[in-house]
Amino acid sequence: TFNISNISTACPDAECLFAFYGGETLYHKYLILFQFYNLFLFFWCANFVTALGQVTLAGAFASYYWAFKKPDDIPAFPVFNSLGRAL
C-alpha cells in the first residue's frame, strides 16, 4: 500500500514487489568466485600498467645511456619509441 502518496489513485494496479538477490542460475551460484576473479584481474591489470610504465621509462633511459654520440644517436621521441618497443 502507498500510504503517503496518491499513486494508488493515479495508478490503481501499482504494487510494491521485493526484489531479492539470489537464485539458482550459474551466475548466482558462483557469484563470490566471480568477484574473487574480478579482484585478481584488477590487481593483475594494475600491476601490468605499472610494469609497462617502468619498462617504457627504462627503455627511454637506455636509449640515452647506450647512445654512442649523445646528441645525434638519441631518438626524437624516446618515450614513444620505448613504448612501441615495450608493446
C-alpha positions as CSV (number, residue, x, y, z in Angstrom):
1,T,0.0,0.0,0.0
2,F,1.0,3.6,-0.6
3,N,0.1,5.5,2.5
4,I,1.9,8.7,1.9
5,S,1.5,9.4,-1.8
6,N,-1.5,9.4,-4.1
7,I,-0.1,6.9,-6.5
8,S,-2.9,4.4,-5.7
9,T,-5.5,6.7,-7.2
10,A,-3.4,7.6,-10.2
11,C,-2.3,4.0,-10.9
12,P,-4.6,1.5,-9.2
13,D,-2.6,-1.5,-10.3
14,A,0.7,-0.3,-8.8
15,E,2.2,-2.6,-6.2
16,C,5.5,-2.9,-4.3
17,L,7.5,-6.0,-5.1
18,F,10.5,-7.2,-3.2
19,A,13.4,-8.0,-5.5
20,F,16.0,-10.3,-3.8
21,Y,19.5,-11.2,-4.8
22,G,20.0,-14.8,-5.2
23,G,18.7,-17.6,-7.3
24,E,19.7,-20.9,-8.9
25,T,21.5,-19.8,-12.0
26,L,25.2,-20.4,-12.7
27,Y,25.8,-16.7,-12.0
28,H,24.2,-16.8,-8.6
29,K,25.9,-20.0,-7.6
30,Y,29.4,-18.7,-8.4
31,L,29.0,-15.0,-7.6
32,I,31.6,-14.9,-4.8
33,L,34.1,-16.8,-7.1
34,F,33.5,-14.3,-9.9
35,Q,34.2,-11.4,-7.5
36,F,37.5,-13.0,-6.5
37,Y,38.3,-13.4,-10.2
38,N,37.5,-9.7,-10.8
39,L,39.7,-8.8,-7.8
40,F,42.5,-10.9,-9.3
41,L,42.1,-9.3,-12.7
42,F,42.1,-5.8,-11.2
43,F,45.4,-6.4,-9.4
44,W,46.9,-8.1,-12.5
45,C,45.9,-5.2,-14.8
46,A,47.0,-2.5,-12.3
47,N,50.4,-4.2,-12.0
48,F,50.7,-4.7,-15.7
49,V,50.1,-1.0,-16.3
50,T,52.7,-0.1,-13.7
51,A,55.2,-2.5,-15.1
52,L,54.6,-1.3,-18.6
53,G,55.3,2.3,-17.4
54,Q,58.5,1.1,-15.8
55,V,59.7,-0.8,-18.9
56,T,58.9,2.2,-21.0
57,L,60.9,4.6,-18.9
58,A,63.8,2.1,-18.6
59,G,63.8,1.8,-22.4
60,A,63.8,5.6,-22.8
61,F,66.7,6.0,-20.3
62,A,68.6,3.1,-22.0
63,S,68.3,4.8,-25.4
64,Y,70.1,7.8,-23.9
65,Y,72.6,5.7,-22.0
66,W,73.6,3.5,-24.9
67,A,73.8,6.2,-27.5
68,F,77.4,6.5,-28.7
69,K,77.2,10.1,-29.9
70,K,74.9,11.6,-27.3
71,P,73.1,14.4,-29.2
72,D,72.9,12.6,-32.6
73,D,72.0,9.0,-31.7
74,I,69.2,9.8,-29.2
75,P,65.8,9.3,-30.9
76,A,63.4,12.3,-31.3
77,F,60.7,10.8,-29.1
78,P,62.5,8.3,-26.8
79,V,59.4,7.6,-24.6
80,F,57.1,6.9,-27.5
81,N,59.8,4.8,-29.2
82,S,60.3,2.9,-26.0
83,L,56.5,2.4,-25.5
84,G,56.4,0.9,-29.1
85,R,59.2,-1.5,-28.3
86,A,57.6,-2.5,-25.0
87,L,54.2,-3.2,-26.6
